[in-house]
Amino acid sequence: MTLANVGWGLSALLAAWMLYDWLKTDTKYSEEMLTSSREGEIEAVSERHQI
């Protein structure tokens, strides 16, 4: 096996893992949950500057 074939194999495994994780996450959590950003709201409040 050449190094290029090993690289392609790892790429295929990574793509398969990403697809699996995407489907698992998509079925477990709602779109509202995934797009909410409580941390972003906290940052926005703490970084308000008063002039």
Sequence and secondary structure as in RCSB ss.txt:
>XXXX:A:sequence
MTLANVGWGLSALLAAWMLYDWLKTDTKYSEEMLTSSREGEIEAVSERHQI
>XXXX:A:secstr
  HHHHHHHHHHHHHHHHHHHHHHHHHHS HHHHH  HHHHHHHHHT    
